[in-house]
Amino acid sequence: MAGMNNYSTLMYTTNQNPSGTGHKEMQRTETQHTRAAVSSTGLPPATLNLQRSPQIQYQLSDDQYQAYLESLTSGQERAGHGLKNVTSDRDLSLPIEKHRAFENDSQEDEISIRKYLGIGVQWVSLVTENLLNHPFIVLRRQCQVYNASQRYHLHPLGLIPAIVHLHRRQGVTTLWKGLGSCLLVRGLSMAMDDVLSKITMWPKDVDSRTSLKRFGQHVILKGLSIALVMPFYAASLVETVQSDIASEKPGLFDVFREGSLRLLYWKSPQKGRMLPIWALIGPTVGVGLTKYLFGLVIKGVSSRIMRRRIQQSQERKGAKFKDDSLENQNVEVYSNLISMLTTEVIFYPLETILHRIQLQGTRTIIDNLDNGYAVVPILTNYQGAIDCYRTTVAAEGFSGLYKGFGAIILQFAAHIAVIKLTKWIVNQITEIISSRPPAKVIQYYNLEYGSLDRGMISNSTTISPSISSGSDVDGNSLD
């Protein structure tokens, strides 16, 4: 109303002095007040200069002014565009009822998108763990079982020449050998957990709310599962370390045949230096259970720390996400990675001992990673796990238990790089989605005021440059 009163006073002064030295000055003042009134109220003033000549004025009554506003509204609807004030891309000037209707739908769409992005991150981590890490697992196992090697490959740089030579002589697939058997053994382990859980009614999964009794039953179930899967794991180990150019390529299901044969010959193995199953079960179950329980502790501690940090960050910002599924999934991915990295590093020497006693007597020929050209047979005569430890430390030193440690560094460097890249892509997608108006808002404006998808949404304060294309007001009269 203040803008209208000022404008009426200005018109009165102009009518009293339509010509003279102050006429141009008054006309510029008139234009400034007109623009201020339109920008502040979003409505045209009650007194309009309908022609270019300043001598002709027309005073609107209240009824005429209301009729003029109605004609503007109808003109906007006919023209398909009008004056709409916006403060940002996300704050479009919708009618109140439309805004309330779209608010819940846009929140649900954003929550759904965040959920799918989190699932995508989990799938990428799972694929990386089971597929992309396999070449590094092959390298590290070949280094672990080669007791006569001169190079220990404790850092990743020493492995690069051997990898290049292997690729030149045997092709790209040389580091992917045994992938099918490894996946089958992992599937067999999960199936064994499920079958034992259904037979014994023991839990196959635990959490912080599990009772001590149920946790003990779960540990026993895991021990039985590791013992039953161990012969097939040993058969899969042979397939991952044997040389492709010096050995016959195994079939897809040979791992079950070889594992069943080792399980059948419980006390007296079918080959000379091969250790019987009963001599392998104790060390395998002991190391397997200890590694599993240690991983559970590390995963629980790391996940609690990360969730606590997220909560503190939200408290500092004074806001909390309505849907934190993406954050929880990120915590799950990173806690699994931290747990796996920690357990693999700490239990690496024990894994070296287990692999050597499981491979003994299988007459396996592996690639010589000292140079990447030749092949060598594995000839050992350990009496058990303790004898293997003593012999290895005496002949190769304590660092002999860490042969091939450079491969595990490469493995987790690649794993972290893939997860970081995936997280960056997810963040970019999330930013694009959060800075774009909801889909139903765009659809509403496309129907009411023309296309917003072709660049009409900007950082300016108005969408349409004109008040109405259907009115008789000359737009140049405000310039």
LINWOSUL-V574705 format. One record per helix or strand. SS is the DSSP state (a for helix, b for strand). FROM is the first residue (numbers start at 1). TO is the last residue. If there is no record, write none. Layout:
# LINWOSUL-V574705
ss from to
SS FROM TO
SS FROM TO
This chain:
# LINWOSUL-V574705
ss from to
a 2 16
a 23 41
b 47 48
b 58 59
a 62 79
b 85 85
a 96 132
a 134 145
a 157 170
a 172 176
a 179 200
a 212 241
b 242 242
a 254 264
a 277 317
a 325 346
a 348 359
b 365 367
b 375 377
a 385 396
a 398 402
a 405 435
a 439 449
b 462 462
a 475 478
